Amino acid sequence: MTANAHDVELVDDRTAIVTLRAAATMSAGEDVARVLAELSAQGIDRLVIDLRSPQMLNSKVLDALVRGAAGLDPRRGAGIAVITEQQYVRMILEVTETGGLLFLAEDRDEALEALPPR
């Protein structure tokens, strides 16, 4: 991503929190896909994606999240939880029926708790 467009915080050997910043651009979908692939290559398979700062969720970001979640097995404790307080983002994620792949949360603690058990 562009400078200051995201932060990655490693919580443990399998869990990371990726925070998209307001500086995220229209290429955020490609950037999210790249970050998810890089984390996956490091063995990170429990992800929290914080979408509270960006004022938009475009189809490319949604696609990157769904594709990233598709390869994660919740039976192994893997998954992606999305933090958002914005109702329209929650509505998009719920309407597109991503609930089986993406877990929705309103804050960090709820997101970590929403991930499948290890």
Backbone as CSV, one residue per row, in Angstrom:
resi,resn,N_x,N_y,N_z,CA_x,CA_y,CA_z,C_x,C_y,C_z
1,MET,0.836,-1.182,0.000,0.000,0.000,0.000,0.878,1.241,0.000
2,THR,0.276,2.337,-0.267,1.027,3.579,-0.236,1.430,3.878,1.196
3,ALA,2.385,4.776,1.361,2.861,5.127,2.697,1.696,5.521,3.586
4,ASN,1.722,5.023,4.798,0.705,5.320,5.794,-0.697,4.852,5.422
5,ALA,-0.827,3.916,4.487,-2.147,3.423,4.104,-2.593,2.243,4.966
6,HIS,-1.657,1.609,5.672,-2.031,0.500,6.547,-0.963,0.278,7.619
7,ASP,-1.391,-0.396,8.672,-0.483,-0.853,9.718,-0.760,-2.332,9.927
8,VAL,0.283,-3.090,10.246,0.131,-4.499,10.579,0.689,-4.701,11.975
9,GLU,-0.147,-5.255,12.837,0.272,-5.575,14.203,0.172,-7.076,14.390
10,LEU,1.292,-7.721,14.714,1.274,-9.150,14.984,0.843,-9.363,16.427
11,VAL,-0.203,-10.155,16.616,-0.738,-10.433,17.949,-0.059,-11.668,18.525
12,ASP,0.104,-12.690,17.692,0.824,-13.901,18.070,1.337,-14.550,16.792
13,ASP,1.793,-15.800,16.874,2.416,-16.433,15.705,1.449,-16.726,14.561
14,ARG,0.138,-16.657,14.803,-0.852,-16.923,13.749,-1.820,-15.770,13.520
15,THR,-1.757,-14.730,14.329,-2.783,-13.685,14.306,-2.174,-12.313,14.044
16,ALA,-2.822,-11.552,13.140,-2.382,-10.185,12.857,-3.600,-9.287,12.704
17,ILE,-3.394,-8.026,13.045,-4.419,-7.000,12.846,-3.897,-6.054,11.775
18,VAL,-4.665,-5.911,10.687,-4.317,-5.011,9.591,-5.285,-3.838,9.660
19,THR,-4.756,-2.654,9.871,-5.578,-1.452,9.969,-5.408,-0.626,8.705
20,LEU,-6.504,-0.472,7.952,-6.469,0.410,6.785,-6.657,1.832,7.276
21,ARG,-5.858,2.724,6.766,-5.929,4.120,7.164,-6.716,4.912,6.123
22,ALA,-7.062,6.110,6.481,-7.807,6.977,5.569,-7.018,7.247,4.293
23,ALA,-5.711,7.061,4.331,-4.873,7.296,3.153,-5.010,6.192,2.107
24,ALA,-5.774,5.142,2.414,-5.960,4.057,1.448,-6.560,4.630,0.166
25,THR,-6.026,4.187,-0.958,-6.449,4.735,-2.240,-7.386,3.775,-2.959
26,MET,-7.753,4.134,-4.182,-8.614,3.271,-4.984,-7.934,1.945,-5.299
27,SER,-6.609,1.866,-5.171,-5.907,0.603,-5.400,-5.839,-0.227,-4.113
28,ALA,-6.625,0.141,-3.128,-6.592,-0.553,-1.835,-6.887,-2.042,-1.977
29,GLY,-7.742,-2.427,-2.914,-8.054,-3.843,-3.108,-6.828,-4.656,-3.452
30,GLU,-6.033,-4.156,-4.395,-4.797,-4.847,-4.771,-3.828,-4.868,-3.603
31,ASP,-3.767,-3.781,-2.870,-2.867,-3.687,-1.729,-3.287,-4.651,-0.621
32,VAL,-4.594,-4.742,-0.362,-5.100,-5.673,0.654,-4.772,-7.101,0.237
33,ALA,-4.993,-7.431,-1.026,-4.688,-8.782,-1.519,-3.208,-9.104,-1.316
34,ARG,-2.342,-8.144,-1.600,-0.907,-8.358,-1.440,-0.540,-8.566,0.032
35,VAL,-1.079,-7.723,0.909,-0.776,-7.851,2.340,-1.268,-9.192,2.871
36,LEU,-2.478,-9.602,2.479,-3.012,-10.896,2.924,-2.133,-12.044,2.432
37,ALA,-1.660,-11.971,1.184,-0.788,-13.018,0.640,0.544,-13.064,1.396
38,GLU,1.100,-11.891,1.690,2.371,-11.837,2.426,2.215,-12.429,3.825
39,LEU,1.120,-12.083,4.499,0.893,-12.624,5.841,0.655,-14.131,5.792
40,SER,-0.094,-14.573,4.799,-0.340,-16.011,4.642,0.970,-16.768,4.443
41,ALA,1.884,-16.205,3.655,3.187,-16.831,3.419,4.002,-16.943,4.711
42,GLN,3.700,-16.085,5.685,4.384,-16.123,6.979,3.675,-17.041,7.974
43,GLY,2.598,-17.692,7.535,1.855,-18.593,8.419,0.774,-17.897,9.219
44,ILE,0.498,-16.644,8.919,-0.560,-15.895,9.605,-1.883,-16.270,8.950
45,ASP,-2.770,-16.916,9.704,-4.048,-17.333,9.133,-5.253,-16.896,9.980
46,ARG,-5.002,-16.062,10.969,-6.069,-15.466,11.780,-5.890,-13.953,11.655
47,LEU,-6.810,-13.321,10.920,-6.629,-11.915,10.564,-7.800,-11.065,11.011
48,VAL,-7.470,-9.905,11.501,-8.466,-8.884,11.806,-8.169,-7.735,10.855
49,ILE,-9.171,-7.334,10.080,-9.023,-6.219,9.145,-9.862,-5.065,9.680
50,ASP,-9.200,-3.992,10.037,-9.873,-2.831,10.626,-10.194,-1.822,9.529
51,LEU,-11.477,-1.697,9.203,-11.941,-0.787,8.154,-12.596,0.457,8.729
52,ARG,-12.292,0.794,9.982,-12.953,1.955,10.584,-12.497,3.283,10.007
53,SER,-11.241,3.412,9.572,-10.764,4.700,9.069,-11.175,5.008,7.638
54,PRO,-11.009,4.083,6.702,-11.369,4.443,5.321,-12.843,4.787,5.222
55,GLN,-13.159,5.752,4.392,-14.548,6.153,4.221,-15.199,5.421,3.060
56,MET,-14.545,4.385,2.565,-15.134,3.647,1.466,-14.736,2.195,1.540
57,LEU,-15.594,1.364,1.001,-15.292,-0.049,0.802,-15.690,-0.314,-0.632
58,ASN,-14.704,-0.492,-1.504,-15.062,-0.744,-2.887,-15.080,-2.246,-3.161
59,SER,-15.551,-2.613,-4.327,-15.713,-4.018,-4.665,-14.370,-4.745,-4.703
60,LYS,-13.299,-4.040,-5.005,-11.981,-4.684,-5.053,-11.494,-5.063,-3.657
61,VAL,-11.761,-4.209,-2.660,-11.390,-4.534,-1.278,-12.228,-5.724,-0.815
62,LEU,-13.527,-5.690,-1.082,-14.403,-6.793,-0.709,-13.942,-8.085,-1.364
63,ASP,-13.615,-8.025,-2.651,-13.137,-9.202,-3.373,-11.852,-9.735,-2.745
64,ALA,-10.914,-8.850,-2.401,-9.653,-9.272,-1.786,-9.911,-9.960,-0.449
65,LEU,-10.861,-9.429,0.333,-11.182,-10.031,1.632,-11.811,-11.407,1.451
66,VAL,-12.767,-11.516,0.531,-13.443,-12.800,0.304,-12.455,-13.833,-0.230
67,ARG,-11.630,-13.427,-1.184,-10.628,-14.359,-1.728,-9.613,-14.761,-0.654
68,GLY,-9.216,-13.806,0.166,-8.280,-14.116,1.241,-8.865,-15.086,2.249
69,ALA,-10.154,-14.935,2.523,-10.820,-15.816,3.489,-11.100,-17.197,2.913
70,ALA,-11.228,-17.283,1.594,-11.595,-18.548,0.956,-10.601,-19.669,1.255
71,GLY,-9.336,-19.330,1.389,-8.332,-20.351,1.646,-8.089,-20.637,3.117
72,LEU,-8.870,-20.033,3.989,-8.663,-20.205,5.432,-9.691,-21.175,5.990
73,ASP,-9.215,-22.183,6.702,-10.092,-23.228,7.241,-10.476,-22.907,8.679
74,PRO,-11.752,-22.532,8.914,-12.168,-22.206,10.279,-12.054,-23.389,11.241
75,ARG,-12.029,-24.614,10.712,-11.865,-25.785,11.593,-10.479,-25.817,12.214
76,ARG,-9.540,-25.094,11.600,-8.182,-24.971,12.142,-8.001,-23.682,12.920
77,GLY,-9.092,-22.937,13.118,-9.009,-21.682,13.850,-8.667,-20.502,12.968
78,ALA,-8.642,-20.700,11.658,-8.272,-19.642,10.728,-9.506,-18.857,10.290
79,GLY,-9.303,-17.585,9.932,-10.401,-16.779,9.432,-10.049,-15.311,9.402
80,ILE,-10.989,-14.538,8.881,-10.834,-13.087,8.811,-12.025,-12.442,9.497
81,ALA,-11.737,-11.553,10.434,-12.780,-10.757,11.085,-12.596,-9.317,10.624
82,VAL,-13.693,-8.678,10.247,-13.662,-7.310,9.746,-14.270,-6.385,10.788
83,ILE,-13.508,-5.365,11.180,-14.013,-4.362,12.120,-14.552,-3.191,11.321
84,THR,-15.796,-2.862,11.571,-16.374,-1.675,10.963,-17.506,-1.154,11.832
85,GLU,-17.556,0.145,11.964,-18.654,0.788,12.682,-19.634,1.400,11.692
86,GLN,-19.248,1.420,10.429,-20.063,2.062,9.405,-21.173,1.113,8.953
87,GLN,-22.387,1.544,9.134,-23.530,0.693,8.822,-23.565,0.261,7.366
88,TYR,-23.203,1.157,6.438,-23.280,0.766,5.035,-22.249,-0.317,4.705
89,VAL,-21.085,-0.308,5.367,-20.085,-1.353,5.151,-20.607,-2.674,5.695
90,ARG,-21.189,-2.638,6.886,-21.774,-3.853,7.459,-22.870,-4.386,6.550
91,MET,-23.703,-3.484,6.030,-24.798,-3.899,5.159,-24.252,-4.558,3.888
92,ILE,-23.212,-3.972,3.291,-22.618,-4.566,2.088,-22.105,-5.965,2.394
93,LEU,-21.399,-6.119,3.504,-20.843,-7.420,3.860,-21.937,-8.432,4.168
94,GLU,-23.016,-7.990,4.796,-24.117,-8.898,5.114,-24.934,-9.235,3.874
95,VAL,-25.225,-8.246,3.038,-26.040,-8.468,1.843,-25.326,-9.383,0.858
96,THR,-24.011,-9.271,0.770,-23.268,-10.103,-0.164,-23.021,-11.499,0.400
97,GLU,-23.631,-11.800,1.534,-23.578,-13.118,2.148,-22.158,-13.597,2.394
98,THR,-21.320,-12.692,2.872,-19.951,-13.084,3.196,-19.835,-13.549,4.642
99,GLY,-20.930,-13.586,5.363,-20.898,-13.941,6.775,-20.234,-15.266,7.071
100,GLY,-20.328,-16.239,6.144,-19.684,-17.527,6.355,-18.180,-17.447,6.211
101,LEU,-17.701,-16.443,5.500,-16.273,-16.302,5.260,-15.646,-15.202,6.090
102,LEU,-16.382,-14.117,6.259,-15.891,-12.964,6.999,-16.735,-12.765,8.242
103,PHE,-16.082,-12.604,9.358,-16.785,-12.373,10.611,-16.812,-10.870,10.848
104,LEU,-17.952,-10.326,11.247,-18.094,-8.882,11.450,-17.976,-8.526,12.921
105,ALA,-17.344,-7.399,13.185,-17.173,-6.939,14.562,-17.139,-5.417,14.582
106,GLU,-17.368,-4.854,15.762,-17.353,-3.397,15.905,-16.088,-2.871,16.569
107,ASP,-15.299,-3.765,17.195,-14.049,-3.320,17.801,-13.053,-4.477,17.821
108,ARG,-11.845,-4.170,18.251,-10.747,-5.140,18.228,-11.039,-6.389,19.070
109,ASP,-11.501,-6.188,20.294,-11.766,-7.335,21.159,-12.839,-8.245,20.566
110,GLU,-13.904,-7.638,20.062,-14.983,-8.416,19.446,-14.469,-9.167,18.212
111,ALA,-13.594,-8.537,17.440,-13.044,-9.172,16.242,-12.178,-10.375,16.607
112,LEU,-11.301,-10.212,17.584,-10.458,-11.336,18.005,-11.302,-12.472,18.551
113,GLU,-12.363,-12.121,19.247,-13.263,-13.138,19.787,-14.098,-13.814,18.691
114,ALA,-14.370,-13.081,17.593,-15.186,-13.607,16.505,-14.444,-14.637,15.665
115,LEU,-13.111,-14.605,15.699,-12.340,-15.581,14.943,-12.643,-16.985,15.466
116,PRO,-12.595,-17.985,14.590,-12.875,-19.359,15.039,-11.912,-19.780,16.141
117,PRO,-12.362,-20.659,17.025,-11.461,-21.120,18.095,-10.281,-21.889,17.514
118,ARG,-9.150,-21.753,18.182,-7.920,-22.410,17.706,-7.940,-23.880,17.986
